[in-house]
């Protein structure tokens, strides 16, 4: 029997059987090559980023040093404009500035014509450059300090830059301070040695010309470079940094390094994960404690807190706010205007302010009135601030609300007390001149009595006549008319005096109205004349005829003028009669009217001037010390200021200003 068999044909392996291992090997090799290359790139990027950060730090250091010098120059300029120190003190100040910064080479103080008033440091024989002159002109135009472009005058004095600081007094240009800095010294003094060992630093002008440089570690290799412009107004200076380091090399022993790095990375990842979980738990616990603390603190506050979103919807209120408006948080949260605590009389004000909130223009601070649920009005002071989330987005508004009921009550009580004090002062003033007032009224009343008695006698003789005599002729009607006219004039004079006193002492609310200074003076002219005649003082009025009216309270102005004129008359008691002249002057000064009361008395001593307007301070034995204090309060009520100055001819000048109507 014959047995046969067939040899099986070899099975050809599919392409995937060798393609996958090859791909895996290639992938592994690619990873081995990519990881070092990526590490090299990362190291290169880190070096570049570090160089950029260091360059920014150096630029900020240089700018900070110049800014510190600018502040010192501004302080020196303010002192020069204010009081002008002596030459010795000025040189000492200049010397101190040179000690504080070795980069400062020259300091010049010039007047408005460019003439040098003080100088210290480097001399520039060639005068200022065109850039320096342009910097000076721009500083005067912009009212701010200005730098010139760098320049050099000698091989030893190069890399210089000028800083012009204009000086102003009361808005007028009064001169300039010019400081010259050496940029090379600025680099040497402010760049650390370790940074100069690793990097070559260069300051370039607008044409990329080298102004100053420092390279303690040798020239840079051009691999890692960065340029940063110095932010100097008027000057174009660039800080260029070139690192002495070369490009990083590939890691040796790539496989070992990769395995070690992967293993360390895995361990580090596990440690970082455990640390992150621990920190997360600790942060959650701290957050819970912080929330509990914040809730307890907000519940204990007397200040109401309210948060609103950008649509005006209430998102948070604290218990103090709920107590303030008499509503619960459930009744307030989620509500949009109009709010239940808005008072009806202030509804228009609320709506106008709410429109500004929707437009993103909330009022930072304002006073308003809330209405509690029981109808009681509560005056409040509200502070608004924007709410910003962690990403810097504006999400709403936070309000702090203060109940100012007690403050309003105190202000009203203070106003009433001030009004009573002013009334008492007016009564005291009238008490001081009561005897003179009686004498002044006695004269017109006596004249009235005399004129009317004479007229009655004439009429009596005409009507009766002597028994058995011929009838008397008719009386002289012209003489009777003149007598009655004189009696009428004297009666009006007495009535004017009584009305002036009544208007002066009666209690009323202050009100502003359009009044003429001439009419105010005429209203109390009789009282001023009364005091002046008793002391043999002449009254002179110097009031401009075209003086516009002012917006003021007439009675308060009369009280101020009567107090000031009475003080002026009393101050001239000891001078000779020829110099006893009281002058009241008024003139327009811009948008205000200045009124002055001028005397030729004994003047005011310096120790008295310090306390002149203090309440209850008086140089008179019988004085209350409230006259000038009340005068100052009355003028401040009108938005003015009461001041005094020495009269060049002897005596004192009291001046106050009033707003034009």
Order of alpha helices (4+ residues) and beta strands (2+ residues): alpha-alpha-beta-beta-alpha-beta-beta-beta-alpha-alpha-beta-beta-beta-beta-alpha-beta-beta-alpha-alpha-alpha-beta-beta-beta-alpha-alpha-alpha-beta-alpha-alpha-beta-beta-alpha-beta-beta-alpha-alpha-beta-beta
